[in-house]
Amino acid sequence: MQVVAQAVSPTDFASQRQTMVDCQVRTFEVTDQDVIDRFAQVPREMFVPGRLQSLAYSDAPLEIHSADGETRCLLAPLVLARMIQGAKVAPTDRILDVAGAAGYSAAILAGLGGQVVALESSGDLSTMAAHNFAALGLSNAVAVNGPLDGSSGLSGAFDLILINGAVEAGVESLLALLAPGGRLLAIVKSASDQTGRAAKATRFDRVGAESSRRALFDAAAPVLVPFRTKPAFIF
């Protein structure tokens, strides 16, 4: 993915970022001041391709196509902010950010928690994320290229896992990476729902060897390929 600078000044982006915070994040029941401050600090325009920079602070999700053929949909800022608020991030949390494209959500989380691992199956996007973390001086964020289900390349347990997209199934391998008391946040969609309107931002909590779940609010996002329900075989 090649990022091409647009003829927009940093001052314009700063103004757009503040408008996003005031008119999107705050008005969607996001009241955690640390979360609000972090969204006001991180330059979202750094994490989108040049052709989309003028839309970096819109209230819509942004679809990004990587050079190696993968597609990601950046969650709308208000949805991401409310999911992060629902995660109750602690300063000592070890965090796994899944399918975060060029690293925007991981950059937000890096200012709220401890170590952040940004997991991307796209090598192109993972490289972009590493570049962005270095540019912002985020020494506690690291980009890892590997399967989104966490089946390889990861070690240790995580206090928080954030999935940037919708899931229908297949999150068990990620739930297994949670530390006791850990949380996983994702948008859960029923495979039988063709409208997408029944999807819910959902929090999973690790309780012993089991996990509980509760819906937080209505949300919509494309289902990430590794977390789609496998088609049933019909004789």
C-alpha positions in Angstrom: 0.0 0.0 0.0 1.5 3.3 -1.1 0.6 6.4 0.9 0.6 9.6 -1.1 0.4 12.9 0.7 -2.5 15.2 0.0 -2.5 19.0 -0.1 -4.0 19.2 3.4 -2.2 21.0 6.1 -1.6 19.4 9.6 -3.6 22.3 11.0 -6.6 21.1 8.9 -6.2 17.6 10.1 -6.0 18.7 13.7 -9.2 20.6 13.4 -10.9 17.6 11.7 -9.6 15.3 14.5 -11.1 17.5 17.2 -14.4 17.7 15.3 -14.4 13.8 15.2 -13.9 13.7 18.9 -16.6 16.2 19.7 -19.2 15.2 17.2 -18.7 11.4 16.9 -16.8 10.0 19.9 -18.3 12.1 22.7 -21.9 11.8 21.3 -21.8 8.0 21.2 -21.7 7.6 25.0 -17.9 7.6 25.2 -17.2 9.2 28.5 -13.8 7.8 29.5 -11.6 10.9 29.4 -8.4 8.8 28.8 -10.0 7.2 25.7 -11.3 10.6 24.5 -7.8 12.2 24.9 -6.1 9.4 23.0 -8.4 9.8 20.0 -7.7 13.5 20.1 -3.9 12.8 20.0 -3.4 10.1 17.4 -3.3 11.4 13.7 -5.7 9.0 11.9 -4.6 10.4 8.6 -1.2 8.6 9.0 -2.9 5.2 8.8 -5.0 5.5 5.6 -3.8 5.7 2.0 -3.5 9.1 0.3 -6.7 8.7 -1.7 -8.7 8.3 1.6 -7.0 11.0 3.7 -9.7 13.5 3.1 -12.1 11.0 4.7 -9.8 10.0 7.6 -12.1 11.7 10.1 -15.5 10.8 8.6 -18.0 8.8 10.7 -17.9 5.9 8.2 -15.7 2.8 8.1 -12.9 3.0 5.6 -12.0 0.1 3.3 -8.3 -0.4 2.7 -6.8 -2.7 0.0 -3.2 -3.7 0.6 -0.6 -4.3 -2.1 -0.6 -8.1 -1.3 -4.3 -8.5 -1.9 -5.8 -8.3 1.6 -8.7 -6.0 2.4 -9.4 -4.3 5.8 -12.2 -2.1 7.0 -11.1 0.5 9.6 -13.9 0.7 12.1 -15.7 4.0 12.4 -14.0 6.0 15.1 -17.1 6.1 17.3 -17.4 2.3 17.2 -13.7 1.8 17.9 -13.8 4.3 20.8 -16.8 2.7 22.4 -15.3 -0.8 22.1 -12.1 0.4 23.7 -14.0 2.1 26.5 -15.9 -1.2 27.0 -12.6 -3.1 27.3 -11.6 -1.1 30.4 -7.9 -0.9 29.4 -5.5 -0.9 32.3 -2.0 0.7 32.1 -0.3 -2.7 32.7 -2.4 -4.6 30.1 -0.6 -6.7 27.5 -2.8 -6.2 24.4 -3.2 -8.1 21.1 -4.7 -5.9 18.4 -6.0 -8.1 15.5 -6.5 -7.0 11.9 -5.7 -3.4 12.7 -4.3 -2.7 9.2 -1.6 0.0 9.3 -1.8 0.3 13.1 -4.4 3.0 14.0 -6.2 1.0 16.7 -2.9 -0.3 18.1 -1.6 3.3 18.3 -4.7 4.3 20.3 -4.2 1.3 22.6 -0.5 2.0 23.0 -1.3 5.2 24.9 -3.7 3.5 27.2 -2.1 0.1 28.1 1.2 -1.6 28.3 2.7 -3.6 25.5 0.7 -3.8 22.3 1.2 -6.5 19.7 -0.4 -5.6 16.3 -1.2 -8.8 14.5 -1.7 -8.7 10.7 -1.8 -11.4 8.1 -1.0 -8.8 5.4 2.8 -8.4 5.3 2.3 -5.0 3.5 0.0 -3.6 6.2 2.2 -5.0 9.0 5.2 -3.2 7.5 3.2 0.0 7.3 2.2 -0.4 11.0 5.8 -0.9 12.1 6.7 2.3 10.2 3.9 4.3 11.8 4.8 3.1 15.3 8.4 4.2 14.8 7.2 7.6 13.3 5.1 8.2 16.4 7.7 7.0 18.8 5.6 4.2 20.2 8.2 1.9 21.7 5.6 -0.3 23.4 3.9 -1.2 20.1 5.2 -4.0 17.8 3.9 -5.2 14.5 3.7 -9.0 13.9 2.9 -10.6 10.6 0.9 -13.9 11.0 -2.5 -15.6 10.9 -5.3 -13.5 12.4 -6.5 -16.4 14.5 -3.2 -16.2 16.5 -2.3 -19.8 15.6 1.4 -19.0 15.1 4.0 -16.4 15.9 2.6 -15.4 19.3 3.8 -16.3 22.8 2.5 -15.5 26.3 -1.0 -14.5 27.4 -2.8 -11.3 26.8 -5.0 -9.2 29.1 -6.9 -7.7 26.2 -7.6 -8.8 22.6 -9.3 -6.4 20.2 -10.5 -7.7 16.9 -11.0 -5.0 14.3 -13.9 -6.4 12.4 -16.8 -8.8 12.6 -16.7 -12.5 13.5 -19.1 -15.3 13.0 -17.0 -18.2 14.4 -13.5 -19.3 15.0 -12.4 -17.1 17.9 -11.6 -20.0 20.2 -7.9 -19.9 19.4 -7.8 -16.2 20.4 -9.8 -16.8 23.5 -7.2 -19.4 24.5 -4.6 -16.6 24.4 -6.3 -14.6 27.1 -4.8 -14.5 30.6 -7.1 -15.2 33.6 -9.5 -12.3 33.8 -8.6 -11.2 30.3 -11.1 -9.6 27.8 -11.7 -10.0 24.1 -13.7 -7.4 22.1 -15.2 -8.1 18.7 -18.3 -7.4 16.6 -20.2 -10.6 16.6 -22.5 -11.4 13.7 -24.9 -14.3 13.3 -24.1 -16.3 10.2 -27.8 -16.5 9.5 -28.2 -12.7 9.5 -27.9 -11.5 5.9 -28.6 -7.8 6.7 -25.8 -7.3 9.2 -28.2 -5.4 11.5 -28.1 -8.0 14.2 -24.4 -7.6 14.8 -23.3 -6.6 18.3 -20.0 -5.2 19.7 -19.4 -8.0 22.3 -17.1 -8.4 25.2 -15.8 -11.9 26.1 -14.3 -12.4 29.6 -12.0 -15.2 30.6 -13.3 -16.8 33.8 -11.1 -19.8 34.7 -11.0 -22.2 31.8 -14.3 -20.8 30.4 -15.4 -17.5 28.9 -18.5 -15.5 29.3 -19.9 -12.9 26.8 -22.2 -9.9 26.8 -23.3 -7.6 24.1 -22.3 -3.9 24.5 -24.1 -2.1 21.6 -25.2 -2.5 18.0 -22.4 -2.3 15.5 -21.6 -3.4 11.9 -18.5 -4.3 10.1 -17.5 -6.8 7.4 -16.7 -10.3 8.6 -13.0 -11.0 8.6 -12.2 -14.0 6.3 -10.7 -16.3 9.0 -13.7 -15.8 11.2 -16.4 -16.7 8.7 -18.7 -19.6 9.3 -17.5 -22.5 7.2 -20.1 -23.6 4.6 -21.9 -26.8 5.5 -21.3 -29.7 3.3 -24.5 -30.9 1.6 -24.8 -34.4 0.2 
